[in-house]
Amino acid sequence: MKITALDHLVLTVSDISKTVVFYCDILGMEQQVFTAADGTTRTALLFGQQKINLHATGTPFTPHAEKPMAGSADLCLLGDSPLHEWVAHLQAHQIKVIEGPVARSGARGKISSIYVRDPDFNLIEISVYA
């Protein structure tokens, strides 16, 4: 037996609306509002074959991480365009690139990456394979 893929992860955020704007309008993800098994309405961000479920600070759904908090994530996301286009796109939206492009090592080999912060100051790495 072995794990084969990542289906979703949970991101604790201070403001779901601001998070949705950043990840959907800037990074091109799709918002999904869904009814969970417990009957609550929740928000997720869809991209590729994965999703990020959003939980608001102070009101996490159970079960949850031992210490859920906004701003503690460090995510590497794969982009579909060259990094120079990402840099121009981010600058056009007043998103500061804090590092890069730099060479890194991804799950499948060499990647080039840039780094930005989301509304909660999570570190977001946008990468492309070489």
MOLIN-V339973 format. One record per pair of residues at least 24 apart in sequence whose ideal C-beta (glycine too) atoms are under 6 Angstrom apart, sorted by the first residue. I is the first residue (numbers start at 1). J is the second residue. If there is no record, write none. Layout:
I_J / I_J
//
This chain:
8_51 / 8_53 / 9_52 / 10_53 / 10_55 / 11_52 / 11_54 / 11_73 / 12_55 / 12_57 / 12_68 / 12_69 / 12_70 / 13_54 / 13_70 / 13_120 / 14_57 / 14_70 / 14_120 / 16_43 / 16_54 / 16_56 / 18_119 / 19_54 / 19_119 / 22_118 / 22_119 / 26_93 / 70_120 / 71_120 / 71_121 / 71_122 / 73_122 / 74_123 / 75_124 / 76_125 / 76_127 / 77_126 / 78_127 / 79_126 / 79_128 / 83_112 / 83_114 / 83_128 / 86_126
//
